[in-house]
Amino acid sequence: MNAEENARIALTIGPVLYYWPRDVLLHFYADIAESPADTIVLGEVVCSRRHEMKTADWIALGRDLAATGKEVVLATQALVESDADLRVLRRIAEQGEFIVEAGDVSALNVLLDTGARFVLGPHINVYSRPALDEYASLGALRWVAPVELPLAAIGQVNAGGAPLPTEVFAHGRMPLAFSARCFTARHHRLSKDQCEFRCRDDADGLLLSTTDGQPFLVLNGIQTQSAAQQCLIAERQALLAAGVSRVRLSPSSTRFSQVVDTFDGVMNRGERVDAALISLDAMSPPGGLANGFAHGRSGLDWSAA
């Protein structure tokens, strides 16, 4: 096995996409601080009405996590809708302590204006080498590939050597779309501005099924997710071949520390993939596992290695 095949694949914990109570969040991150995760992305990226944690709270939490040796990244919202959202974005850009993850290309002007160190989040559409080279020239430190981009396509972007460190969304319900409307509020026949924070009732989003009872999508406020969880734990060699150096694990409400340990075991300690898949499938919420996007197929498809 050559040096590249022996390389450590870094583990990034993505931002919590759901509306969890403050004490639940703090307990979650206390557990993650003791995990083998390398990087932790903090911040509210879905809905600005969620107010359990303010920007100052995220920064304070970031300092605590950084003191444990973790790299901390502060994320911006994927959909900036108001002047208030823009002020929060600028506050994150100006804090200066932590790298910032751009939730959308609309954040880049503010980040460049403030001189912030930044990475490209998964909702910035990078589908070609010229596009990635352009972002690299602007100062991006790494990129998170769009969740629907196949590994072969990522390899083409990185052909001849990756211009930026590459991260791939490797586990969790896939973020598919955002809307100015709140689908959770609409489901409960409430307006967005009078939503009663009903998304707080669904720790992993509100599951939607097809007419024949098959889990299909998840409503998470203004965000739509897949019901199935992306799972690329069996793709270590394909990830390395595509120039990927880190994988992103998206938080869920139960047994997530075990998910992190399982990924680290397979990616970096040579543990068995088949046993890991059995474990992850048993921990999966309704919807099961999927890896179709990684192979250029329907996102909900699953093929065992």
MIFI-441850 format. One record per residue (C-alpha): residue number from 1; residue in three letters; x, y, z. Coordinates in nm, 2 decimals, m for minus. Layout:
BEGIN
(NUM,ala,(X,Y,Z))
...
This chain:
BEGIN
(1,met,(0.00,0.00,0.00))
(2,asn,(0.15,0.34,m0.10))
(3,ala,(0.16,0.66,0.10))
(4,glu,(m0.15,0.79,m0.06))
(5,glu,(m0.35,0.48,0.03))
(6,asn,(m0.22,0.51,0.38))
(7,ala,(m0.32,0.88,0.41))
(8,arg,(m0.56,0.98,0.69))
(9,ile,(m0.90,1.09,0.57))
(10,ala,(m1.00,1.37,0.80))
(11,leu,(m1.35,1.37,0.95))
(12,thr,(m1.56,1.69,0.95))
(13,ile,(m1.88,1.72,1.16))
(14,gly,(m2.12,1.93,0.95))
(15,pro,(m2.35,2.19,1.11))
(16,val,(m2.65,2.06,1.30))
(17,leu,(m2.93,2.11,1.04))
(18,tyr,(m3.22,2.07,1.28))
(19,tyr,(m3.37,2.29,1.56))
(20,trp,(m3.24,2.13,1.88))
(21,pro,(m3.28,2.28,2.23))
(22,arg,(m2.97,2.46,2.36))
(23,asp,(m2.90,2.20,2.63))
(24,val,(m2.92,1.92,2.37))
(25,leu,(m2.68,2.10,2.14))
(26,leu,(m2.43,2.16,2.41))
(27,his,(m2.44,1.80,2.53))
(28,phe,(m2.40,1.69,2.16))
(29,tyr,(m2.09,1.90,2.12))
(30,ala,(m1.94,1.78,2.45))
(31,asp,(m1.96,1.43,2.31))
(32,ile,(m1.81,1.54,1.98))
(33,ala,(m1.52,1.71,2.15))
(34,glu,(m1.41,1.36,2.27))
(35,ser,(m1.46,1.20,1.93))
(36,pro,(m1.19,1.14,1.66))
(37,ala,(m1.34,1.42,1.45))
(38,asp,(m1.09,1.67,1.31))
(39,thr,(m1.31,1.96,1.22))
(40,ile,(m1.64,2.08,1.36))
(41,val,(m1.87,2.32,1.16))
(42,leu,(m2.09,2.54,1.39))
(43,gly,(m2.38,2.77,1.33))
(44,glu,(m2.74,2.80,1.21))
(45,val,(m2.74,2.74,0.84))
(46,val,(m3.11,2.67,0.78))
(47,cys,(m3.35,2.93,0.94))
(48,ser,(m3.27,3.26,1.11))
(49,arg,(m3.58,3.23,1.32))
(50,arg,(m3.41,2.96,1.52))
(51,his,(m3.28,3.14,1.82))
(52,glu,(m3.15,2.89,2.08))
(53,met,(m2.80,3.00,1.99))
(54,lys,(m2.68,3.35,1.89))
(55,thr,(m2.37,3.43,1.70))
(56,ala,(m2.18,3.51,2.02))
(57,asp,(m2.29,3.17,2.16))
(58,trp,(m2.15,2.99,1.86))
(59,ile,(m1.82,3.17,1.89))
(60,ala,(m1.80,3.09,2.26))
(61,leu,(m1.87,2.72,2.19))
(62,gly,(m1.61,2.74,1.91))
(63,arg,(m1.35,2.85,2.16))
(64,asp,(m1.43,2.56,2.39))
(65,leu,(m1.40,2.31,2.11))
(66,ala,(m1.08,2.47,1.97))
(67,ala,(m0.93,2.43,2.32))
(68,thr,(m0.98,2.05,2.28))
(69,gly,(m0.77,2.05,1.96))
(70,lys,(m1.05,2.06,1.71))
(71,glu,(m1.05,2.28,1.40))
(72,val,(m1.36,2.50,1.42))
(73,val,(m1.54,2.65,1.13))
(74,leu,(m1.83,2.89,1.15))
(75,ala,(m2.10,2.85,0.88))
(76,thr,(m2.32,3.11,0.72))
(77,gln,(m2.68,3.05,0.61))
(78,ala,(m2.75,2.89,0.28))
(79,leu,(m3.03,3.13,0.21))
(80,val,(m2.99,3.50,0.31))
(81,glu,(m3.33,3.66,0.30))
(82,ser,(m3.32,3.99,0.50))
(83,asp,(m3.11,4.27,0.62))
(84,ala,(m3.10,4.10,0.96))
(85,asp,(m2.96,3.78,0.79))
(86,leu,(m2.70,4.00,0.62))
(87,arg,(m2.59,4.15,0.95))
(88,val,(m2.54,3.81,1.10))
(89,leu,(m2.34,3.71,0.80))
(90,arg,(m2.12,4.02,0.84))
(91,arg,(m2.07,3.95,1.21))
(92,ile,(m1.95,3.60,1.13))
(93,ala,(m1.72,3.73,0.86))
(94,glu,(m1.57,3.99,1.09))
(95,gln,(m1.51,3.77,1.40))
(96,gly,(m1.16,3.68,1.28))
(97,glu,(m1.10,3.38,1.51))
(98,phe,(m1.23,3.10,1.30))
(99,ile,(m1.25,3.00,0.93))
(100,val,(m1.59,3.07,0.78))
(101,glu,(m1.79,2.83,0.56))
(102,ala,(m1.97,3.01,0.28))
(103,gly,(m2.33,2.88,0.28))
(104,asp,(m2.39,3.03,m0.06))
(105,val,(m2.20,3.22,m0.32))
(106,ser,(m2.39,3.54,m0.21))
(107,ala,(m2.17,3.53,0.11))
(108,leu,(m1.85,3.57,m0.09))
(109,asn,(m1.86,3.95,m0.14))
(110,val,(m1.89,4.00,0.24))
(111,leu,(m1.61,3.74,0.31))
(112,leu,(m1.38,3.90,0.06))
(113,asp,(m1.46,4.25,0.18))
(114,thr,(m1.36,4.16,0.54))
(115,gly,(m1.06,3.95,0.45))
(116,ala,(m1.21,3.64,0.62))
(117,arg,(m1.05,3.30,0.57))
(118,phe,(m1.31,3.08,0.41))
(119,val,(m1.41,2.75,0.27))
(120,leu,(m1.67,2.67,0.01))
(121,gly,(m1.98,2.50,0.15))
(122,pro,(m2.17,2.22,m0.03))
(123,his,(m2.44,2.46,m0.17))
(124,ile,(m2.19,2.65,m0.39))
(125,asn,(m2.21,2.50,m0.73))
(126,val,(m1.86,2.39,m0.83))
(127,tyr,(m1.89,2.14,m1.12))
(128,ser,(m1.57,2.21,m1.32))
(129,arg,(m1.19,2.27,m1.28))
(130,pro,(m1.21,2.63,m1.41))
(131,ala,(m1.48,2.71,m1.15))
(132,leu,(m1.27,2.56,m0.87))
(133,asp,(m0.96,2.74,m0.99))
(134,glu,(m1.15,3.07,m0.98))
(135,tyr,(m1.25,3.02,m0.62))
(136,ala,(m0.90,2.92,m0.53))
(137,ser,(m0.77,3.24,m0.68))
(138,leu,(m1.02,3.43,m0.45))
(139,gly,(m0.86,3.27,m0.15))
(140,ala,(m1.08,2.97,m0.07))
(141,leu,(m0.90,2.72,0.15))
(142,arg,(m1.09,2.41,0.06))
(143,trp,(m1.42,2.31,m0.10))
(144,val,(m1.71,2.08,m0.01))
(145,ala,(m1.83,1.91,m0.33))
(146,pro,(m2.21,1.94,m0.41))
(147,val,(m2.38,1.64,m0.27))
(148,glu,(m2.51,1.53,m0.61))
(149,leu,(m2.17,1.53,m0.78))
(150,pro,(m2.05,1.18,m0.86))
(151,leu,(m1.71,1.07,m0.73))
(152,ala,(m1.59,1.03,m1.09))
(153,ala,(m1.68,1.39,m1.17))
(154,ile,(m1.50,1.50,m0.86))
(155,gly,(m1.20,1.31,m0.98))
(156,gln,(m1.22,1.50,m1.31))
(157,val,(m1.23,1.83,m1.13))
(158,asn,(m0.92,1.73,m0.94))
(159,ala,(m0.74,1.57,m1.23))
(160,gly,(m0.37,1.64,m1.22))
(161,gly,(m0.38,1.73,m0.85))
(162,ala,(m0.65,1.89,m0.65))
(163,pro,(m0.62,2.28,m0.65))
(164,leu,(m0.79,2.28,m0.31))
(165,pro,(m0.84,2.02,m0.04))
(166,thr,(m1.16,1.83,m0.12))
(167,glu,(m1.44,1.73,0.12))
(168,val,(m1.73,1.51,0.04))
(169,phe,(m2.07,1.47,0.21))
(170,ala,(m2.03,1.11,0.32))
(171,his,(m2.31,1.04,0.58))
(172,gly,(m2.64,1.19,0.67))
(173,arg,(m2.97,1.29,0.52))
(174,met,(m2.88,1.48,0.20))
(175,pro,(m2.97,1.85,0.19))
(176,leu,(m3.15,1.89,m0.14))
(177,ala,(m3.31,2.23,m0.16))
(178,phe,(m3.41,2.55,0.02))
(179,ser,(m3.71,2.78,m0.02))
(180,ala,(m3.83,3.11,0.11))
(181,arg,(m4.13,2.92,0.23))
(182,cys,(m4.13,2.71,0.55))
(183,phe,(m4.27,2.37,0.46))
(184,thr,(m4.29,2.26,0.82))
(185,ala,(m4.51,2.55,0.91))
(186,arg,(m4.72,2.49,0.60))
(187,his,(m4.76,2.13,0.70))
(188,his,(m4.90,2.25,1.04))
(189,arg,(m5.12,2.51,0.86))
(190,leu,(m4.92,2.79,1.01))
(191,ser,(m4.76,3.09,0.85))
(192,lys,(m4.38,3.12,0.83))
(193,asp,(m4.38,3.42,1.06))
(194,gln,(m4.61,3.25,1.31))
(195,cys,(m4.46,2.90,1.29))
(196,glu,(m4.46,2.83,1.66))
(197,phe,(m4.12,2.68,1.60))
(198,arg,(m4.28,2.35,1.52))
(199,cys,(m3.96,2.22,1.36))
(200,arg,(m3.83,2.18,1.72))
(201,asp,(m4.07,1.88,1.75))
(202,asp,(m3.88,1.68,1.49))
(203,ala,(m3.52,1.61,1.60))
(204,asp,(m3.43,1.47,1.26))
(205,gly,(m3.69,1.64,1.05))
(206,leu,(m4.04,1.56,0.95))
(207,leu,(m4.06,1.24,0.74))
(208,leu,(m4.27,1.23,0.42))
(209,ser,(m4.36,0.90,0.26))
(210,thr,(m4.49,0.80,m0.08))
(211,thr,(m4.85,0.68,m0.13))
(212,asp,(m4.74,0.33,m0.08))
(213,gly,(m4.57,0.41,0.25))
(214,gln,(m4.20,0.43,0.14))
(215,pro,(m3.99,0.70,0.31))
(216,phe,(m3.91,0.97,0.05))
(217,leu,(m3.83,1.32,0.17))
(218,val,(m3.78,1.50,0.50))
(219,leu,(m3.91,1.85,0.58))
(220,asn,(m3.68,2.06,0.79))
(221,gly,(m3.82,2.41,0.80))
(222,ile,(m3.73,2.58,0.47))
(223,gln,(m3.50,2.29,0.38))
(224,thr,(m3.59,1.97,0.20))
(225,gln,(m3.38,1.66,0.26))
(226,ser,(m3.37,1.31,0.15))
(227,ala,(m3.52,1.05,0.37))
(228,ala,(m3.23,0.81,0.29))
(229,gln,(m2.90,0.88,0.44))
(230,gln,(m2.60,0.92,0.22))
(231,cys,(m2.34,0.66,0.32))
(232,leu,(m2.00,0.64,0.16))
(233,ile,(m1.82,0.44,0.42))
(234,ala,(m1.75,0.17,0.16))
(235,glu,(m1.59,0.41,m0.08))
(236,arg,(m1.25,0.48,0.07))
(237,gln,(m1.04,0.39,m0.23))
(238,ala,(m1.28,0.57,m0.47))
(239,leu,(m1.26,0.88,m0.25))
(240,leu,(m0.88,0.88,m0.25))
(241,ala,(m0.88,0.82,m0.63))
(242,ala,(m1.10,1.13,m0.67))
(243,gly,(m0.86,1.34,m0.47))
(244,val,(m1.08,1.36,m0.16))
(245,ser,(m0.90,1.42,0.17))
(246,arg,(m1.19,1.46,0.41))
(247,val,(m1.54,1.34,0.46))
(248,arg,(m1.84,1.52,0.61))
(249,leu,(m2.07,1.35,0.86))
(250,ser,(m2.40,1.53,0.91))
(251,pro,(m2.54,1.52,1.27))
(252,ser,(m2.84,1.32,1.37))
(253,ser,(m3.01,1.30,1.71))
(254,thr,(m2.92,0.95,1.82))
(255,arg,(m2.59,0.75,1.84))
(256,phe,(m2.40,1.00,1.63))
(257,ser,(m2.08,0.95,1.83))
(258,gln,(m2.10,0.59,1.72))
(259,val,(m2.13,0.69,1.36))
(260,val,(m1.82,0.90,1.39))
(261,asp,(m1.62,0.62,1.55))
(262,thr,(m1.74,0.38,1.28))
(263,phe,(m1.63,0.60,1.00))
(264,asp,(m1.29,0.66,1.16))
(265,gly,(m1.25,0.29,1.21))
(266,val,(m1.30,0.21,0.84))
(267,met,(m1.14,0.52,0.69))
(268,asn,(m0.84,0.53,0.92))
(269,arg,(m0.79,0.22,1.12))
(270,gly,(m0.85,m0.06,0.87))
(271,glu,(m1.17,m0.19,1.02))
(272,arg,(m1.41,m0.41,0.82))
(273,val,(m1.66,m0.24,0.59))
(274,asp,(m1.92,m0.51,0.60))
(275,ala,(m1.95,m0.49,0.98))
(276,ala,(m1.96,m0.11,0.97))
(277,leu,(m2.24,m0.11,0.72))
(278,ile,(m2.45,m0.35,0.93))
(279,ser,(m2.40,m0.12,1.23))
(280,leu,(m2.48,0.20,1.03))
(281,asp,(m2.79,0.05,0.87))
(282,ala,(m2.92,m0.05,1.22))
(283,met,(m2.87,0.31,1.34))
(284,ser,(m3.03,0.46,1.03))
(285,pro,(m3.36,0.65,1.07))
(286,pro,(m3.64,0.55,0.83))
(287,gly,(m3.52,0.58,0.48))
(288,gly,(m3.22,0.35,0.50))
(289,leu,(m2.88,0.41,0.33))
(290,ala,(m2.80,0.55,m0.01))
(291,asn,(m2.50,0.61,m0.23))
(292,gly,(m2.66,0.66,m0.58))
(293,phe,(m2.53,1.02,m0.63))
(294,ala,(m2.17,0.90,m0.57))
(295,his,(m2.21,0.66,m0.86))
(296,gly,(m2.39,0.89,m1.10))
(297,arg,(m2.73,0.74,m1.04))
(298,ser,(m3.05,0.84,m0.86))
(299,gly,(m2.96,0.97,m0.52))
(300,leu,(m3.18,0.72,m0.34))
(301,asp,(m3.02,0.42,m0.50))
(302,trp,(m2.80,0.18,m0.30))
(303,ser,(m2.54,m0.05,m0.42))
(304,ala,(m2.33,m0.27,m0.19))
(305,ala,(m1.96,m0.27,m0.25))
